[in-house]
Amino acid sequence: MKKYLIAVSAAALLISTGAKAADIVTYQPEPLPIAPAFSWTGFYAGGELGGSWAEAKNRLRQNGETVAKKKLKPEGFIGGIFAGYNFQFTEAIVLGIDTDFLWDDVDDKKTFADGRRLKARQKWNGATRLRAGYAFDRFLPYIAAGVSYARLDDLYRGEDINKKKKKTRAGWNIGGGIDYIPPIFNDHIVLRAEYRFTDFGKKTHNLGNDYKYRAKYYQNDFRVGVAYKF
C-alpha cells in the first residue's frame, strides 16, 4: 500500500511539473533590420573651380641655332562643369568614367631687355578619364587617368617677328582625389577634392624667315567641386 501511494505521488508530481514546463514559452527577439550599404552606382553632374600652375618651356631657333630660350610659369584660376557615371561592383570597388570642361585664366609672359617678348596662355581645357576607387561607405578615394585637350596660345615678338599661334592641343592626365556624400543631403550631393597632372607635350610652330618656335607645356591643378547624384 505504501509503495502504491509513493508511486501515485511521484506520478502526480511529474504530471504537475510537465504542465508547468509546458506553460513556459521562450521568445527570441527579432533581429533588427540592417540598413542597406550605401551605393555609389549612378550618374552625377556638377560644377568645380580651382587653381592651376603650369610650365611652358619655349625655344626659338633660326637655321637650327637657338636664339631664345625661356621657361614661363603660367598660373591662374580655372572653373567649369563635370559629369560622370559610377558602377559599384562590390561593397568597396567602384569604377567609372568622368568628363569635364573648364574655362581658364592661366598665363605668363616675359619681356627681355632688347624688347623680345614671350607669352603662354591657356584659355580652356577639358578631359575624359577612367576612374577607379575604393569606397569606405560614403567616402570614395580614387585615382583617374585619361586624355586631355586645351586651347593654348603661344606668342613670340621680336625685332623681325611678331607671331601668335593659337592651337588646340591634346595630351594625357593622371590624378587622384576623394568624393564624399554627406548623409544630411539625402544621399544626392557629392563633394569632391582632386589633384591632377596634365602633359600636353611639345609643339613646334613655323614662324617664317627660317624661324621655328617650340613650346612644351604641362600643368598641375587642384580643384574642388559639388555635384548632384541622380
C-alpha positions in Angstrom: 0.0 0.0 0.0 2.8 2.4 0.8 4.6 1.6 -2.4 1.3 2.3 -4.2 0.9 5.7 -2.6 4.5 6.6 -3.3 4.1 5.7 -7.0 0.9 7.7 -7.3 2.5 10.7 -5.6 5.6 10.6 -7.9 3.3 10.3 -11.0 1.3 13.3 -9.9 4.4 15.3 -9.2 5.8 14.5 -12.7 2.5 15.5 -14.3 2.4 18.8 -12.5 6.0 19.7 -13.3 5.4 18.8 -17.0 2.3 21.0 -17.1 4.1 24.0 -15.7 7.0 23.5 -18.1 4.6 23.4 -21.0 3.4 26.8 -19.9 6.9 28.4 -20.2 7.4 29.9 -23.7 10.7 31.2 -24.8 10.6 34.2 -27.1 13.6 35.1 -29.3 13.9 38.8 -30.1 13.5 39.6 -33.8 16.8 40.7 -35.5 17.0 44.4 -36.1 16.7 45.4 -39.8 20.1 46.0 -41.3 20.3 49.2 -43.3 21.4 48.6 -46.9 25.0 49.6 -47.7 25.3 52.9 -49.4 25.7 52.6 -53.2 27.9 54.8 -55.5 26.3 53.5 -58.6 24.6 56.2 -60.8 25.0 59.3 -62.9 26.2 62.6 -61.4 26.8 66.2 -62.7 28.0 69.4 -61.2 30.5 72.3 -61.2 34.1 72.8 -60.0 36.7 75.5 -59.6 40.3 75.7 -58.6 43.8 76.9 -59.4 46.4 75.9 -62.0 50.1 76.2 -62.1 52.0 75.2 -65.2 55.3 75.3 -67.0 55.8 76.3 -70.6 59.3 75.6 -72.0 59.7 77.8 -75.1 62.6 77.8 -77.6 63.1 79.9 -80.7 65.6 78.6 -83.4 66.8 80.1 -86.6 68.5 77.9 -89.2 68.9 75.3 -86.5 70.6 77.7 -84.0 68.8 78.5 -80.7 68.3 82.3 -80.5 65.9 82.5 -77.5 65.0 80.1 -74.7 62.9 80.7 -71.7 60.7 78.8 -69.2 57.4 80.5 -68.5 55.2 79.6 -65.5 51.5 80.3 -66.3 49.2 80.2 -63.4 45.6 81.3 -62.6 42.1 80.2 -61.9 40.0 77.5 -63.6 36.3 76.7 -63.3 33.7 74.7 -65.2 31.4 71.7 -65.2 31.9 67.9 -64.9 29.8 64.8 -65.1 30.2 61.1 -65.0 28.9 57.6 -64.1 29.9 55.2 -61.4 29.3 51.5 -61.1 29.9 49.8 -57.8 31.0 46.2 -58.4 31.4 45.0 -54.8 31.0 46.6 -51.4 34.2 48.5 -52.0 35.3 48.5 -55.6 33.9 51.4 -57.7 34.8 52.0 -61.4 33.5 54.9 -63.6 34.0 57.4 -66.3 34.3 61.1 -65.9 34.4 64.1 -68.2 34.8 67.9 -67.7 35.2 71.2 -69.4 36.8 74.3 -67.8 37.3 77.9 -68.7 40.8 79.1 -67.8 42.5 82.4 -66.8 46.0 81.0 -66.9 49.0 82.8 -68.4 52.5 84.2 -68.1 54.8 86.4 -70.1 58.4 87.5 -70.2 59.9 90.6 -71.8 63.6 90.7 -72.4 65.9 93.8 -72.2 66.1 94.0 -76.0 62.3 94.1 -76.4 61.7 90.5 -77.3 58.6 89.0 -75.7 57.4 85.6 -74.9 53.9 84.7 -73.7 52.0 81.5 -73.0 48.2 81.4 -72.3 45.6 78.7 -71.7 42.0 79.7 -72.4 40.1 76.5 -71.8 40.7 72.8 -71.1 38.8 69.5 -70.8 39.4 65.9 -70.2 37.8 62.4 -70.3 39.0 59.9 -67.8 38.5 56.4 -66.3 38.3 56.3 -62.5 38.9 53.5 -60.0 38.0 53.9 -56.3 37.8 52.1 -53.1 34.7 53.0 -51.1 34.6 53.4 -47.4 30.8 53.8 -47.1 30.3 57.5 -48.1 33.9 58.2 -48.7 35.4 57.3 -52.1 39.1 57.8 -52.6 40.0 57.3 -56.2 42.7 57.5 -58.9 42.0 58.6 -62.5 43.7 58.8 -65.9 42.7 59.7 -69.4 43.1 62.2 -72.3 43.1 66.0 -72.1 42.6 68.8 -74.6 43.2 72.5 -74.3 43.4 75.8 -76.2 47.0 77.0 -75.8 48.3 80.3 -77.3 52.0 80.9 -77.8 53.3 84.4 -78.7 56.8 85.5 -79.8 57.5 89.1 -80.5 60.9 90.2 -81.7 62.7 92.7 -84.0 61.7 90.9 -87.2 58.9 88.5 -85.9 55.5 89.1 -84.4 53.6 85.8 -84.3 50.8 84.5 -82.2 49.9 80.8 -82.6 46.6 79.5 -81.4 46.3 75.8 -81.1 44.1 73.1 -79.7 46.4 70.5 -78.2 45.8 67.1 -76.8 47.7 65.3 -74.1 47.3 62.8 -71.2 46.5 63.2 -67.5 46.7 61.4 -64.2 45.5 62.3 -60.7 43.6 61.4 -57.7 41.1 62.7 -55.2 38.2 61.9 -52.9 34.4 62.1 -53.2 32.1 62.3 -50.2 28.4 62.2 -49.8 27.1 63.7 -46.5 24.1 61.9 -45.1 22.4 65.2 -44.3 21.9 65.8 -48.0 19.7 62.8 -48.6 22.3 60.8 -50.5 22.4 63.1 -53.5 25.0 65.8 -53.0 28.6 64.8 -53.9 31.6 66.9 -52.5 34.9 66.5 -54.4 38.5 67.5 -53.9 41.1 66.5 -56.5 44.7 67.0 -57.7 45.6 66.4 -61.4 48.8 66.5 -63.6 48.4 67.0 -67.3 51.1 66.8 -70.0 50.3 68.4 -73.4 53.7 67.5 -74.9 55.5 69.8 -77.3 54.5 71.7 -80.4 56.8 73.3 -83.0 55.5 76.3 -84.9 57.0 77.5 -88.2 57.2 81.3 -88.0 58.8 82.0 -91.3 62.2 83.6 -92.1 63.7 80.2 -91.1 62.4 80.6 -87.6 60.9 77.7 -85.6 59.3 78.2 -82.2 58.8 75.1 -80.0 56.6 75.2 -76.9 56.4 72.4 -74.4 53.5 72.6 -71.9 52.4 70.7 -68.8 50.3 71.7 -65.8 49.2 70.9 -62.3 45.9 71.8 -60.8 43.9 71.4 -57.7 40.1 71.7 -57.8 37.0 71.3 -55.6 33.5 70.6 -56.8 29.9 69.9 -56.0 27.7 67.5 -57.9 24.2 66.1 -57.8 24.0 62.2 -57.8 20.9 61.0 -59.6 
